[in-house]
Amino acid sequence: MIDNYDELYQAIGVSSQEGLEKAIYKGTKCGARCSKLECKTGVLIGSIVEGVDGDGTEYHKLFFPFDEEKFWAVVQAVDDEADEIWNEFEAEQQILEQEHEFENKP
């Protein structure tokens, strides 16, 4: 079980909060964020989705203690949700482009 930040850093293979944030950001397709909770009792994990106005993933709070498997499951869920948001956005954009082309045909 991971009971504090130092144990989390050790489990992830980093030595600081900055290292954790960098590892999660670079280790996900979406560039997920991982920050300390203000009350210092866990972490907050989520992501914006660049190019999609106002939409981002749900932010997940993990309170100590939690296990490494749970941590990575939440990180993966955020990455998957960001992919889903992006794919839905792209599909909507394609529909709008097709409608625009149809409206502009002579």
TABEL-V65115 format. One line per field, one symbol per residue. ss: DSSP state (~ for helix, > for strand, _ for the rest). phi: phi as a letter, one per 20 degrees, with the letter a starting at -180 (. if undefined). psi: psi as a letter, one per 40 degrees, with the letter a starting at -180 (. if undefined). Layout:
# TABEL-V65115
ss: ???
phi: ???
psi: ???
This chain:
# TABEL-V65115
ss: _>__~~~~~~~~____~~~~~~~~~~______>>>>_____>>>>>_>_______>___>>>>__>_~~~~~~~~~~~~~~~~~~~~~~~~~~~~~~~~~~~~___
phi: .ddafgffgffencdbffffgfffgfecfemgdccffgeldrcdcabecgndfmdbffedddefebefffgfffgfffffffgffffffffffffffffffffeff
psi: iheidddddddefieiddddddddddeidefiihiiidefeaihhaiihhehhehiiihhhhhiiiiddddddddddddddddddddddddddddddddddddei.
